[in-house]
Amino acid sequence: MQTSVFAQNNYLINLSKIDYICTTGSAGIQIDSLKTTDTLSINWSNGFTNVFSITELNVGNYNVNVIIKGKKDTTINFTIDKVACPIYPSNHFTPNGDNYNDTWQITNINTLNKFDIIVFNKWGQKVHEQSNKYIPWDGNWNGVKAVDATYYYIITYEDGTDKKTIKGDVTILR
């Protein structure tokens, strides 16, 4: 979350925004020293009026115009940027058939259009591989249950124009 402060006629107007990370962004304002007798008008560039916060903002440029009757208007311009959605591979799973934690989960991987996942055993043999369509690994290797052990993965993906790599380990516990 990013915050900017604007001073206007003994009022402090704080704009806070959350960029587009995995889902849409949002923005809100807070006005310090506002008196209950002040007449206030808030106009957001996306059409919302007289609300202190807005959500569901796509990437782009926005502004909010704050009018306190009898005072100078304040217009604040801001941009909602697209920030890469972080992916989080779990560090273990328990494929024992109890329908709980039976597959290896990678949070937010479905937000990516292009990725490669390769999993190796301790001898460097490839035991699992997939690209661009995420299907959680069930702990099988060539149709046979992989042994309880620590496996090593490499995930490469593109977020926008950058290519990134994540390396780590995942443990199978049955």
SULBELFEN-V612527 format. One record per residue. RES is the residue in one small letter. PHI is phi in whole degrees, 0 to 359 (NA if undefined). PSI is psi in radians with two decimals (* if undefined). OMEGA is omega in whole degrees, -180 to 180 (NA if undefined). Layout:
res | phi | psi | omega
RES | PHI | PSI | OMEGA
RES | PHI | PSI | OMEGA
This chain:
res | phi | psi | omega
m | NA | 2.38 | 178
q | 245 | 2.48 | -179
t | 232 | 2.42 | 175
s | 233 | 2.52 | -178
v | 242 | 2.33 | 179
f | 235 | 2.30 | 179
a | 258 | 2.34 | -180
q | 207 | 2.01 | 175
n | 51 | 0.91 | 179
n | 68 | 0.25 | 176
y | 245 | 2.50 | 171
l | 251 | 2.18 | 178
i | 249 | 2.06 | 179
n | 259 | 2.19 | 174
l | 253 | 2.21 | 175
s | 242 | 2.43 | 178
k | 221 | 2.62 | 174
i | 240 | 2.13 | -178
d | 290 | 2.99 | -180
y | 286 | 1.71 | 179
i | 236 | 1.86 | -178
c | 71 | -0.73 | 178
t | 229 | -3.03 | -177
t | 293 | 2.87 | -179
g | 267 | -3.10 | 179
s | 206 | 2.89 | 178
a | 208 | 2.71 | 178
g | 204 | 2.78 | 177
i | 234 | 2.70 | 174
q | 226 | 2.35 | -179
i | 245 | 2.01 | 178
d | 276 | 2.61 | 178
s | 72 | 0.22 | 178
l | 288 | 2.28 | -180
k | 264 | 2.64 | -180
t | 295 | -0.34 | 179
t | 273 | -0.15 | 179
d | 288 | 2.40 | 175
t | 268 | 2.14 | -171
l | 239 | 2.43 | 173
s | 226 | 2.29 | -180
i | 236 | 2.17 | -179
n | 234 | 1.98 | 178
w | 270 | 2.59 | -177
s | 292 | -0.27 | 178
n | 270 | 0.14 | 174
g | 103 | -0.24 | 179
f | 285 | 2.51 | -180
t | 227 | 2.60 | 173
n | 55 | 0.61 | 171
v | 235 | 2.59 | -177
f | 274 | -0.25 | 179
s | 214 | 2.67 | 177
i | 226 | 2.65 | -180
t | 230 | -3.07 | 178
e | 60 | 0.70 | 180
l | 268 | 2.19 | 174
n | 279 | 3.01 | 178
v | 300 | 2.34 | 178
g | 155 | -3.07 | -179
n | 262 | 2.42 | -179
y | 221 | 2.96 | 170
n | 208 | 2.81 | 174
v | 229 | 2.35 | 179
n | 250 | 2.10 | -179
v | 251 | 2.14 | -180
i | 240 | 2.07 | 173
i | 251 | 2.01 | -172
k | 309 | 2.28 | 180
g | 85 | -0.03 | 179
k | 241 | 3.01 | 178
k | 285 | 2.46 | 176
d | 293 | 2.63 | 176
t | 234 | 2.19 | 175
t | 246 | 2.23 | 180
i | 245 | 2.14 | 177
n | 263 | 2.46 | 177
f | 208 | 2.82 | -178
t | 236 | 2.36 | 170
i | 264 | 2.02 | -179
d | 262 | 2.69 | 174
k | 273 | 2.14 | 179
v | 248 | 2.41 | -178
a | 305 | 2.39 | 178
c | 279 | 2.02 | -177
p | 291 | 2.49 | 176
i | 253 | 2.54 | -177
y | 229 | 1.76 | 175
p | 286 | 2.38 | 175
s | 290 | 2.74 | -176
n | 263 | -0.03 | 176
h | 198 | 2.83 | 170
f | 205 | 2.85 | -172
t | 233 | 1.38 | -176
p | 283 | 1.20 | -176
n | 251 | 0.14 | 175
g | 84 | 0.18 | -180
d | 270 | 0.13 | -179
n | 63 | 0.36 | 176
y | 231 | 2.05 | 178
n | 59 | 0.62 | -176
d | 277 | -0.17 | 180
t | 228 | 2.77 | 178
w | 281 | 2.11 | -178
q | 257 | 2.42 | 175
i | 234 | 1.81 | -177
t | 296 | 2.36 | 176
n | 72 | 0.10 | -179
i | 296 | -0.49 | -180
n | 290 | -0.16 | 177
t | 277 | -0.15 | -178
l | 264 | 2.48 | 177
n | 272 | -0.51 | -173
k | 226 | 2.05 | 177
f | 204 | 2.78 | 174
d | 227 | 2.37 | 177
i | 236 | 2.22 | 175
i | 230 | 2.31 | 179
v | 240 | 2.33 | -178
f | 239 | 2.68 | 171
n | 272 | -3.10 | -175
k | 292 | -0.25 | 177
w | 264 | 0.09 | 178
g | 85 | 0.15 | 177
q | 281 | 2.39 | 179
k | 286 | 2.11 | -179
v | 250 | -0.24 | 179
h | 201 | 2.47 | 179
e | 206 | 2.48 | 174
q | 200 | 2.79 | -179
s | 219 | 2.40 | 166
n | 63 | -0.31 | 174
k | 229 | 2.00 | -173
y | 277 | 2.13 | 172
i | 235 | 2.00 | -176
p | 306 | 2.33 | -180
w | 291 | 2.32 | -178
d | 264 | 0.10 | 178
g | 85 | 0.20 | 177
n | 262 | 2.63 | 178
w | 225 | 2.04 | -176
n | 53 | 0.70 | 177
g | 79 | 0.07 | -179
v | 241 | 2.54 | 179
k | 297 | 2.19 | 176
a | 291 | 2.57 | -177
v | 289 | 2.73 | 174
d | 298 | 2.11 | -178
a | 186 | 3.09 | 173
t | 262 | 2.31 | 180
y | 244 | 2.78 | -174
y | 239 | 2.34 | -176
y | 238 | 2.72 | 171
i | 229 | 2.15 | 176
i | 242 | 2.11 | 174
t | 247 | 2.44 | -179
y | 204 | 2.86 | 177
e | 249 | 2.29 | 172
d | 238 | 1.73 | -174
g | 77 | -2.03 | -179
t | 255 | -0.13 | -178
d | 266 | 2.48 | 173
k | 258 | 2.26 | -177
k | 235 | 2.74 | 179
t | 228 | 2.35 | 174
i | 239 | 2.30 | 176
k | 237 | 2.53 | 179
g | 184 | -2.88 | 180
d | 227 | 2.69 | 178
v | 224 | 2.40 | -178
t | 251 | 2.33 | 173
i | 263 | 2.19 | 176
l | 233 | 2.01 | -179
r | 264 | * | NA
